[in-house]
């Protein structure tokens, strides 16, 4: 199985990619599963 269990989106401070784009990329790579692992680092990224 081809999977990625550590994907960040715009909601993490270290990514600017919308969730939808991450899903589209995963599909284009043939991933069968992904897991979003967003996190919040308070004080770094502005809302």
N, CA, C and O atoms as a CHARMM CRD file, in Angstrom:
* protein
*
  188
    1    1 UNK  N      0.84400  -1.17800   0.00000 PROA 1      0.00000
    2    1 UNK  CA     0.00000   0.00000   0.00000 PROA 1      0.00000
    3    1 UNK  C      0.88900   1.24100   0.00000 PROA 1      0.00000
    4    1 UNK  O      1.88300   1.31300   0.72300 PROA 1      0.00000
    5    2 UNK  N      0.52000   2.18900  -0.80400 PROA 2      0.00000
    6    2 UNK  CA     1.24300   3.44600  -0.91800 PROA 2      0.00000
    7    2 UNK  C      0.46200   4.49400  -0.13600 PROA 2      0.00000
    8    2 UNK  O     -0.65600   4.84100  -0.51800 PROA 2      0.00000
    9    3 UNK  N      1.04300   5.01100   0.96800 PROA 3      0.00000
   10    3 UNK  CA     0.32800   5.94000   1.84500 PROA 3      0.00000
   11    3 UNK  C      1.28600   6.98400   2.40900 PROA 3      0.00000
   12    3 UNK  O      2.50300   6.80100   2.40900 PROA 3      0.00000
   13    4 UNK  N      0.70600   8.08200   2.88900 PROA 4      0.00000
   14    4 UNK  CA     1.47300   9.11900   3.58700 PROA 4      0.00000
   15    4 UNK  C      0.67500   9.50800   4.82000 PROA 4      0.00000
   16    4 UNK  O     -0.43000  10.03900   4.71100 PROA 4      0.00000
   17    5 UNK  N      1.23100   9.24500   5.98200 PROA 5      0.00000
   18    5 UNK  CA     0.54000   9.51200   7.23400 PROA 5      0.00000
   19    5 UNK  C      1.07200  10.74800   7.95000 PROA 5      0.00000
   20    5 UNK  O      0.94100  10.87100   9.16700 PROA 5      0.00000
   21    6 UNK  N      1.67100  11.65800   7.19300 PROA 6      0.00000
   22    6 UNK  CA     2.16800  12.89700   7.79100 PROA 6      0.00000
   23    6 UNK  C      2.05300  14.02400   6.75800 PROA 6      0.00000
   24    6 UNK  O      3.03900  14.41300   6.13200 PROA 6      0.00000
   25    7 UNK  N      0.84100  14.53200   6.59500 PROA 7      0.00000
   26    7 UNK  CA     0.55800  15.56800   5.60700 PROA 7      0.00000
   27    7 UNK  C      0.07600  16.82700   6.32500 PROA 7      0.00000
   28    7 UNK  O     -0.83400  16.76600   7.15200 PROA 7      0.00000
   29    8 UNK  N      0.68800  17.96600   6.00800 PROA 8      0.00000
   30    8 UNK  CA     0.26500  19.24200   6.58300 PROA 8      0.00000
   31    8 UNK  C     -0.48700  20.06400   5.54700 PROA 8      0.00000
   32    8 UNK  O     -0.25800  19.93100   4.34500 PROA 8      0.00000
   33    9 UNK  N     -1.37600  20.90500   6.02400 PROA 9      0.00000
   34    9 UNK  CA    -2.12500  21.81300   5.16200 PROA 9      0.00000
   35    9 UNK  C     -1.93100  23.23800   5.65600 PROA 9      0.00000
   36    9 UNK  O     -1.11600  23.50000   6.54000 PROA 9      0.00000
   37   10 UNK  N     -2.68600  24.14200   5.07700 PROA 10     0.00000
   38   10 UNK  CA    -2.64200  25.55300   5.42900 PROA 10     0.00000
   39   10 UNK  C     -2.82400  25.78100   6.93600 PROA 10     0.00000
   40   10 UNK  O     -2.35500  26.78700   7.46900 PROA 10     0.00000
   41   11 UNK  N     -3.49200  24.87000   7.61000 PROA 11     0.00000
   42   11 UNK  CA    -3.77800  25.05600   9.03300 PROA 11     0.00000
   43   11 UNK  C     -2.55000  24.85000   9.91800 PROA 11     0.00000
   44   11 UNK  O     -2.59400  25.17000  11.10500 PROA 11     0.00000
   45   12 UNK  N     -1.47200  24.33000   9.37700 PROA 12     0.00000
   46   12 UNK  CA    -0.21200  24.21300  10.10500 PROA 12     0.00000
   47   12 UNK  C      0.68200  25.39300   9.74200 PROA 12     0.00000
   48   12 UNK  O      0.57000  25.96700   8.65900 PROA 12     0.00000
   49   13 UNK  N      1.55900  25.73700  10.65600 PROA 13     0.00000
   50   13 UNK  CA     2.43900  26.87100  10.41600 PROA 13     0.00000
   51   13 UNK  C      3.50000  26.60600   9.35400 PROA 13     0.00000
   52   13 UNK  O      4.10500  27.54800   8.84200 PROA 13     0.00000
   53   14 UNK  N      3.73400  25.35600   9.02000 PROA 14     0.00000
   54   14 UNK  CA     4.80000  25.02500   8.07300 PROA 14     0.00000
   55   14 UNK  C      4.28100  24.61000   6.69500 PROA 14     0.00000
   56   14 UNK  O      4.98500  23.93700   5.94200 PROA 14     0.00000
   57   15 UNK  N      3.04100  25.01500   6.36600 PROA 15     0.00000
   58   15 UNK  CA     2.48900  24.70800   5.05400 PROA 15     0.00000
   59   15 UNK  C      1.55000  25.82700   4.62900 PROA 15     0.00000
   60   15 UNK  O      0.91900  26.47000   5.46800 PROA 15     0.00000
   61   16 UNK  N      1.46400  26.05200   3.34800 PROA 16     0.00000
   62   16 UNK  CA     0.53500  27.02400   2.77200 PROA 16     0.00000
   63   16 UNK  C     -0.47600  26.34600   1.84900 PROA 16     0.00000
   64   16 UNK  O     -1.25800  27.02400   1.18300 PROA 16     0.00000
   65   17 UNK  N     -0.46400  25.03100   1.80700 PROA 17     0.00000
   66   17 UNK  CA    -1.26300  24.27500   0.85400 PROA 17     0.00000
   67   17 UNK  C     -2.65600  23.96600   1.39800 PROA 17     0.00000
   68   17 UNK  O     -2.78300  23.41800   2.49400 PROA 17     0.00000
   69   18 UNK  N     -3.70400  24.31200   0.64400 PROA 18     0.00000
   70   18 UNK  CA    -5.06200  23.96500   1.08000 PROA 18     0.00000
   71   18 UNK  C     -5.26000  22.44300   1.11100 PROA 18     0.00000
   72   18 UNK  O     -4.61300  21.70600   0.36600 PROA 18     0.00000
   73   19 UNK  N     -6.15000  21.99700   1.97000 PROA 19     0.00000
   74   19 UNK  CA    -6.42000  20.56900   2.10900 PROA 19     0.00000
   75   19 UNK  C     -6.82400  19.94400   0.77000 PROA 19     0.00000
   76   19 UNK  O     -6.39400  18.84000   0.43600 PROA 19     0.00000
   77   20 UNK  N     -7.63900  20.65000   0.02500 PROA 20     0.00000
   78   20 UNK  CA    -8.10300  20.12200  -1.26000 PROA 20     0.00000
   79   20 UNK  C     -6.93500  19.84100  -2.20800 PROA 20     0.00000
   80   20 UNK  O     -6.94000  18.84300  -2.92800 PROA 20     0.00000
   81   21 UNK  N     -5.94200  20.72200  -2.20500 PROA 21     0.00000
   82   21 UNK  CA    -4.76900  20.53700  -3.06800 PROA 21     0.00000
   83   21 UNK  C     -3.93900  19.34100  -2.60800 PROA 21     0.00000
   84   21 UNK  O     -3.38300  18.62100  -3.43800 PROA 21     0.00000
   85   22 UNK  N     -3.85100  19.12500  -1.30700 PROA 22     0.00000
   86   22 UNK  CA    -3.12800  17.95700  -0.79700 PROA 22     0.00000
   87   22 UNK  C     -3.81900  16.67200  -1.24500 PROA 22     0.00000
   88   22 UNK  O     -3.16000  15.69800  -1.60700 PROA 22     0.00000
   89   23 UNK  N     -5.14700  16.67600  -1.21700 PROA 23     0.00000
   90   23 UNK  CA    -5.90200  15.50200  -1.67200 PROA 23     0.00000
   91   23 UNK  C     -5.68200  15.27300  -3.16400 PROA 23     0.00000
   92   23 UNK  O     -5.43800  14.14400  -3.59100 PROA 23     0.00000
   93   24 UNK  N     -5.76700  16.32500  -3.94700 PROA 24     0.00000
   94   24 UNK  CA    -5.54100  16.19900  -5.38700 PROA 24     0.00000
   95   24 UNK  C     -4.13800  15.66800  -5.67700 PROA 24     0.00000
   96   24 UNK  O     -3.96500  14.81600  -6.54800 PROA 24     0.00000
   97   25 UNK  N     -3.15000  16.16000  -4.95900 PROA 25     0.00000
   98   25 UNK  CA    -1.76400  15.69400  -5.14900 PROA 25     0.00000
   99   25 UNK  C     -1.63400  14.22200  -4.78000 PROA 25     0.00000
  100   25 UNK  O     -0.98200  13.45400  -5.48800 PROA 25     0.00000
  101   26 UNK  N     -2.25400  13.83300  -3.67400 PROA 26     0.00000
  102   26 UNK  CA    -2.20500  12.42700  -3.25600 PROA 26     0.00000
  103   26 UNK  C     -2.80700  11.51800  -4.32100 PROA 26     0.00000
  104   26 UNK  O     -2.26400  10.45200  -4.61400 PROA 26     0.00000
  105   27 UNK  N     -3.91700  11.93600  -4.89200 PROA 27     0.00000
  106   27 UNK  CA    -4.55400  11.14900  -5.95500 PROA 27     0.00000
  107   27 UNK  C     -3.62700  11.05500  -7.16000 PROA 27     0.00000
  108   27 UNK  O     -3.47500   9.98300  -7.74400 PROA 27     0.00000
  109   28 UNK  N     -3.00600  12.17400  -7.53500 PROA 28     0.00000
  110   28 UNK  CA    -2.12800  12.16800  -8.70800 PROA 28     0.00000
  111   28 UNK  C     -0.90400  11.28200  -8.49600 PROA 28     0.00000
  112   28 UNK  O     -0.34800  10.75000  -9.45700 PROA 28     0.00000
  113   29 UNK  N     -0.48200  11.12000  -7.23800 PROA 29     0.00000
  114   29 UNK  CA     0.65800  10.25500  -6.92200 PROA 29     0.00000
  115   29 UNK  C      0.26500   8.79300  -6.73700 PROA 29     0.00000
  116   29 UNK  O      1.12400   7.92500  -6.58900 PROA 29     0.00000
  117   30 UNK  N     -1.02900   8.53200  -6.74800 PROA 30     0.00000
  118   30 UNK  CA    -1.49800   7.16400  -6.58100 PROA 30     0.00000
  119   30 UNK  C     -1.55500   6.70600  -5.13200 PROA 30     0.00000
  120   30 UNK  O     -1.57900   5.50700  -4.85400 PROA 30     0.00000
  121   31 UNK  N     -1.57600   7.66600  -4.20600 PROA 31     0.00000
  122   31 UNK  CA    -1.66900   7.29100  -2.79300 PROA 31     0.00000
  123   31 UNK  C     -3.03800   6.69200  -2.50200 PROA 31     0.00000
  124   31 UNK  O     -4.05600   7.17600  -2.99800 PROA 31     0.00000
  125   32 UNK  N     -3.05500   5.65100  -1.70600 PROA 32     0.00000
  126   32 UNK  CA    -4.31500   5.01700  -1.31100 PROA 32     0.00000
  127   32 UNK  C     -4.86100   5.62100  -0.02700 PROA 32     0.00000
  128   32 UNK  O     -6.07000   5.60900   0.20300 PROA 32     0.00000
  129   33 UNK  N     -3.97700   6.14800   0.80700 PROA 33     0.00000
  130   33 UNK  CA    -4.37800   6.74500   2.07400 PROA 33     0.00000
  131   33 UNK  C     -3.47000   7.92200   2.40100 PROA 33     0.00000
  132   33 UNK  O     -2.28600   7.92600   2.06500 PROA 33     0.00000
  133   34 UNK  N     -4.05700   8.93500   3.07200 PROA 34     0.00000
  134   34 UNK  CA    -3.26900  10.01700   3.64800 PROA 34     0.00000
  135   34 UNK  C     -3.85200  10.34200   5.01700 PROA 34     0.00000
  136   34 UNK  O     -5.00400  10.02100   5.31000 PROA 34     0.00000
  137   35 UNK  N     -3.04100  10.98000   5.84600 PROA 35     0.00000
  138   35 UNK  CA    -3.49300  11.41000   7.16300 PROA 35     0.00000
  139   35 UNK  C     -3.01300  12.83900   7.37100 PROA 35     0.00000
  140   35 UNK  O     -1.81600  13.11700   7.29400 PROA 35     0.00000
  141   36 UNK  N     -3.94400  13.73600   7.63400 PROA 36     0.00000
  142   36 UNK  CA    -3.57700  15.11500   7.91600 PROA 36     0.00000
  143   36 UNK  C     -3.08100  15.21500   9.35100 PROA 36     0.00000
  144   36 UNK  O     -3.74600  14.76400  10.28200 PROA 36     0.00000
  145   37 UNK  N     -1.91200  15.80800   9.51700 PROA 37     0.00000
  146   37 UNK  CA    -1.28100  15.92400  10.83000 PROA 37     0.00000
  147   37 UNK  C     -0.97100  17.39000  11.13800 PROA 37     0.00000
  148   37 UNK  O      0.13100  17.74400  11.55700 PROA 37     0.00000
  149   38 UNK  N     -1.97300  18.21700  10.91500 PROA 38     0.00000
  150   38 UNK  CA    -1.80100  19.64200  11.17300 PROA 38     0.00000
  151   38 UNK  C     -1.57000  19.89400  12.65900 PROA 38     0.00000
  152   38 UNK  O     -2.00700  19.13200  13.52100 PROA 38     0.00000
  153   39 UNK  N     -0.87000  20.98600  12.92400 PROA 39     0.00000
  154   39 UNK  CA    -0.59900  21.37500  14.29400 PROA 39     0.00000
  155   39 UNK  C     -0.59900  22.88800  14.38300 PROA 39     0.00000
  156   39 UNK  O     -0.50800  23.57900  13.36800 PROA 39     0.00000
  157   40 UNK  N     -0.70000  23.39200  15.58500 PROA 40     0.00000
  158   40 UNK  CA    -0.72400  24.83000  15.80100 PROA 40     0.00000
  159   40 UNK  C      0.47100  25.22200  16.64600 PROA 40     0.00000
  160   40 UNK  O      0.67500  24.69100  17.73700 PROA 40     0.00000
  161   41 UNK  N      1.25600  26.15300  16.13600 PROA 41     0.00000
  162   41 UNK  CA     2.37000  26.73000  16.89000 PROA 41     0.00000
  163   41 UNK  C      1.98300  28.17200  17.16800 PROA 41     0.00000
  164   41 UNK  O      2.20300  29.04800  16.33200 PROA 41     0.00000
  165   42 UNK  N      1.42000  28.41700  18.31000 PROA 42     0.00000
  166   42 UNK  CA     0.86900  29.73500  18.63000 PROA 42     0.00000
  167   42 UNK  C      1.90900  30.83700  18.51900 PROA 42     0.00000
  168   42 UNK  O      3.04700  30.69900  18.96700 PROA 42     0.00000
  169   43 UNK  N      1.47700  31.94100  17.90400 PROA 43     0.00000
  170   43 UNK  CA     2.31900  33.10900  17.82000 PROA 43     0.00000
  171   43 UNK  C      3.18200  33.19000  16.57000 PROA 43     0.00000
  172   43 UNK  O      3.90400  34.17200  16.39600 PROA 43     0.00000
  173   44 UNK  N      3.13100  32.19600  15.70000 PROA 44     0.00000
  174   44 UNK  CA     3.97500  32.22000  14.51600 PROA 44     0.00000
  175   44 UNK  C      3.18700  32.65400  13.28700 PROA 44     0.00000
  176   44 UNK  O      3.59900  33.58300  12.59200 PROA 44     0.00000
  177   45 UNK  N      2.07400  32.01000  13.00900 PROA 45     0.00000
  178   45 UNK  CA     1.28100  32.29700  11.81900 PROA 45     0.00000
  179   45 UNK  C      0.09400  33.17800  12.17600 PROA 45     0.00000
  180   45 UNK  O     -0.59100  32.94100  13.17100 PROA 45     0.00000
  181   46 UNK  N     -0.13600  34.16700  11.38000 PROA 46     0.00000
  182   46 UNK  CA    -1.28300  35.04300  11.62700 PROA 46     0.00000
  183   46 UNK  C     -2.54200  34.45300  11.02000 PROA 46     0.00000
  184   46 UNK  O     -2.50200  33.83300   9.95700 PROA 46     0.00000
  185   47 UNK  N     -3.65000  34.65000  11.69900 PROA 47     0.00000
  186   47 UNK  CA    -4.96300  34.18300  11.19100 PROA 47     0.00000
  187   47 UNK  C     -5.44200  35.06100  10.06100 PROA 47     0.00000
  188   47 UNK  O     -6.51800  34.82600   9.51100 PROA 47     0.00000
